[in-house]
Amino acid sequence: MTKARLLRLSVVLVSIFMILLIIVYWDNVGTAHFYLHTSFSRPHSPGAIPGITAGEDWEALPDVDEFLAKLLTSSLKQNSSISRKTEQLLVQSSSKPAMSNLEENVRGYDWSTHNARNSLDQEKLQVERQRRLREFCANSSFTFPTKERSFDDIPNYELNHLIVDDRHGIIYCYVPKVACTNWKRVMIVLSESLLDQGVPYRNPLDIPREHVHNTSTHLTFNKFWRRYGKFSRHLMKIKLKKYTKFLFVRDPFVRLISAFRSKFELENEEFYRRFAIPMLKLYSNHTNIPTSVSEAFGAGLKVSFSDFIQYLLDPRTEKMAPFNEHWRQIYRLCHPCQIDYDFIGKLETLDEDAAYLLQLLKVDRLLRFPPSYRNRTASSWEDDWFAKIPLAWRQQLYKLYEADFVLFGYPKPENLLKD
């Protein structure tokens, strides 16, 4: 009787082990955009990035997490680096910007190697940004929605901004209106998730904009459930523990202005139908509204910045649907109090931060970050844009985005919040 039980137990254990192996094997050979077997292909060196230490202890992980981690790590040496020949090709193709493919006119970009002093300053800057973030996340007197929940409490659909590159062990949380188009391009080049005539893209600027924002192009945490079922959260936690995680942020009010400019001052059919028509009806009392954006613009009918602010402050907006990602708060997109980011970049220092980050990731020989746009919305524009917005609205708007101001070290815009 005992032998029979042992035999059945052995069969069950072997079956479970084979299922796990099949999952890993299927992922390796059956998916074009995700390389599970290279999950830890870029081990971190001690002190390479602030917040990461060598030899991290996994003993606190549940047994399933530890098993999966060891299973993933077992094939580390298979794809630990890209060949020198590939690196040389990538450098040759990305050493200069492809000017013909830029959507906007660009200003100059410093392609030169940053010196040791700049690196030292950048390291101190990162330490300070991370210190501030962790300090306010731990401060019980500073509260905002969703702050106290755990990572397990975050629904999968709220994790769709976390893009994973398993080839290099990188997780990027993209924030719309914070250079996310070009950072997505960088992630596509690194992960080789998109091909051009059968060959992976090597220069970020060669990637067409419509492909960059196609959701099928990127592997995000939100897609883990469809691939790994009940193991998805375990894999997320392992990758969050071992991978380098970064995001880029921006002054919240300037980001709102930028979102308004690109979505409502330019002809955008989707945003016109989904957002502009309701705004014009609710806040401008228009009745006979054209059904197409070209007709509306031709008739001089546009959403005003005041309409947009009213829309953001209207309690009915969130009841109907969550904020669109272009004006949703950063803490709601990237969950900075639940995810311990290793690098926090800012759009205001984009060129320096991007160059330093690529060095830390050890991919600066593979590509360069695309140049900045000349007509980027500037913080100096705030006074003009908010001049006609009532003081009470400005104060309410600040409360709505206060967490982003505080967590990421942006000063409170006192000049806009007082008479």
Secondary structure, DSSP 8 states (H G I E B T S, - for coil): -HHHHHHHHHHHHHHHHHHHHHHHHHHHHH-SS--GGGTTSS---TTSSTT--SS---TTS-HHHHHHHHHHHTTGGGGSS--HHHHHHHHHHHSS--GGG-SS-B-----S---HHHHHHHHHHHHHHHHHHHHHHH-TTS--TTTT--GGGS-GGGGTTEEEETTTTEEEE--TTSSHHHHHHHHHHHHT-SEETTEE--SGGGS-HHHHT-GGGS-BGGGHHHHHGGGHHHHHHHHHHHSEEEEEE--HHHHHHHHHHHHHSS--HHHIIIIIHHHHHHHS---S--SSHHHHHHTT----HHHHHHHHH-HHHHHHS---TTTS-HHHHH-TTTS--SEEEEGGGHHHHHHHHHHHTT-TTT------BTT---GGGHHHHHTTS-HHHHHHHHHHHHHHHHHTT----HHHH--
